[in-house]
Structure formats: C-alpha cells, structure tokens
C-alpha cells in the first residue's frame, strides 16, 4: 500500500508541475482511493463513495483556480506524510482541512464564473 501511495503522490506532483489538470485530477482521486483502502474501514468506504459521487464536480472545479493546484499538491503531500507516519489524528485533521478547502475553492470558482463578474 505504501509503495502504491508513493507512486501516486509522485505522479500527482509531476502532473501538477506539467500543468496537466485532468491527469492531476485523476491521480488525486486515485490517491484518495488508496488512502481509503489503507484505512481498511468498509463502513467509511461506503460512506465516502457516496460523498465522492456527489462532490466530483466540486473537486474538478476547484482545480481550475490557478492558485489551487499548488496548494492541493501541498495538502496531499502533508496527508501522505501523516499516513506514512501512522499519525491518524494529524491525518484526520489534514483530511478535514483539505475537504474544506476544496469546498471553498469550488464556491470561489463558481462565483468567478458567474456572468458580470
């Protein structure tokens, strides 16, 4: 699990650096799936599958803010490090913060996309 997560993290960093937003988004979703699988919690897995299906558009929209990709990579890197360290408390805090940033950024993208703005 660790090696797969590490490969995924490196590909996220590569795609972000190359400006490949669609690839970055795909790999970010893979990152989330790998972290979830590592948690080995089937109840959480079912709950998050439903949540992810509902917020997919928000996740994708948030990446189209120019400043968002860099901060997204940093957030995923911090979460990656917490998972490798086995620091569940820090991982949970970082995951909650990341989810909040995705929501706020998606709302900002929507605001900027409104006519007359």
C-alpha positions as CSV (number, residue, x, y, z in Angstrom):
1,X,0.0,0.0,0.0
2,X,2.8,2.4,0.9
3,X,4.6,1.9,-2.5
4,X,1.4,2.5,-4.4
5,X,0.6,5.6,-2.4
6,X,4.1,6.9,-3.0
7,X,3.9,6.3,-6.8
8,X,0.5,8.1,-6.8
9,X,1.9,11.1,-4.9
10,X,4.9,11.4,-7.3
11,X,2.6,11.3,-10.3
12,X,0.3,14.0,-8.7
13,X,3.4,16.2,-8.3
14,X,4.5,15.5,-11.8
15,X,1.1,16.2,-13.4
16,X,0.7,19.4,-11.4
17,X,4.1,20.7,-12.4
18,X,3.4,19.9,-16.0
19,X,0.0,21.7,-15.8
20,X,-1.9,18.5,-16.7
21,X,-5.0,19.3,-14.7
22,X,-7.1,16.4,-16.0
23,X,-4.3,13.9,-15.2
24,X,-3.7,15.5,-11.8
25,X,-7.4,15.2,-11.0
26,X,-7.5,11.5,-12.0
27,X,-4.4,10.8,-9.9
28,X,-5.8,12.8,-6.9
29,X,-8.9,10.7,-7.0
30,X,-6.7,7.6,-7.1
31,X,-4.7,9.0,-4.1
32,X,-8.0,9.3,-2.1
33,X,-9.0,5.8,-3.0
34,X,-5.6,4.4,-1.9
35,X,-5.8,6.2,1.4
36,X,-9.3,4.9,1.9
37,X,-8.3,1.4,1.1
38,X,-5.4,1.6,3.5
39,X,-7.8,2.6,6.3
40,X,-9.5,-0.9,5.9
41,X,-12.8,0.5,7.1
42,X,-15.7,-0.8,4.9
43,X,-18.3,1.5,6.5
44,X,-16.2,4.6,5.9
45,X,-15.6,3.3,2.4
46,X,-19.3,3.1,1.5
47,X,-20.0,6.5,3.1
48,X,-17.2,8.2,1.2
49,X,-18.1,6.6,-2.1
50,X,-21.4,8.3,-1.9
51,X,-19.9,11.6,-0.8
52,X,-17.3,11.4,-3.6
53,X,-20.0,10.8,-6.2
54,X,-21.9,13.9,-5.0
55,X,-18.9,16.2,-4.9
56,X,-17.0,15.1,-8.0
57,X,-17.9,18.3,-9.9
58,X,-16.8,20.4,-6.9
59,X,-13.5,18.6,-6.8
60,X,-12.9,19.2,-10.5
61,X,-14.0,22.8,-10.5
62,X,-11.7,23.7,-7.6
63,X,-8.7,22.7,-9.6
64,X,-9.4,25.4,-12.3
65,X,-8.4,28.1,-9.9
66,X,-4.9,29.0,-10.9
67,X,-3.7,29.1,-7.3
68,X,-5.4,25.8,-6.2
69,X,-3.3,23.2,-7.8
70,X,-0.1,24.1,-5.9
71,X,-2.0,24.2,-2.6
72,X,-3.7,20.9,-3.4
73,X,-0.4,19.2,-4.0
74,X,0.9,20.5,-0.7
75,X,-2.2,19.3,1.1
76,X,-1.9,15.9,-0.4
77,X,1.8,15.7,0.4
78,X,1.1,16.5,4.1
79,X,-1.6,13.9,4.2
80,X,0.7,11.4,2.5
81,X,3.4,12.1,5.2
82,X,0.8,11.7,8.0
83,X,-0.4,8.3,6.6
84,X,3.2,7.1,6.3
85,X,3.9,8.2,9.8
86,X,0.8,6.4,11.1
87,X,-0.4,9.6,12.6
88,X,-4.2,9.1,12.4
89,X,-5.0,12.3,14.4
90,X,-2.9,14.5,12.1
91,X,-4.3,12.7,9.0
92,X,-7.8,13.3,10.1
93,X,-7.2,17.0,10.8
94,X,-5.5,17.4,7.4
95,X,-8.2,15.5,5.5
96,X,-10.9,17.7,7.1
97,X,-9.0,20.8,6.2
98,X,-8.4,19.6,2.6
99,X,-12.1,18.9,2.2
100,X,-13.0,22.4,3.5
101,X,-10.5,23.9,1.0
102,X,-12.0,22.0,-1.9
103,X,-15.5,23.3,-1.0
104,X,-14.3,26.9,-0.5
105,X,-12.4,26.8,-3.8
106,X,-15.2,25.3,-5.7
107,X,-17.5,28.0,-4.4
108,X,-15.0,30.6,-5.4
109,X,-14.7,29.1,-8.9
110,X,-18.5,29.3,-9.2
111,X,-18.5,32.9,-8.0
112,X,-15.8,33.9,-10.5
113,X,-17.7,32.1,-13.3
114,X,-21.0,34.0,-12.8
115,X,-21.9,36.4,-15.5
116,X,-21.0,40.0,-14.8
117,X,-18.0,39.1,-12.5
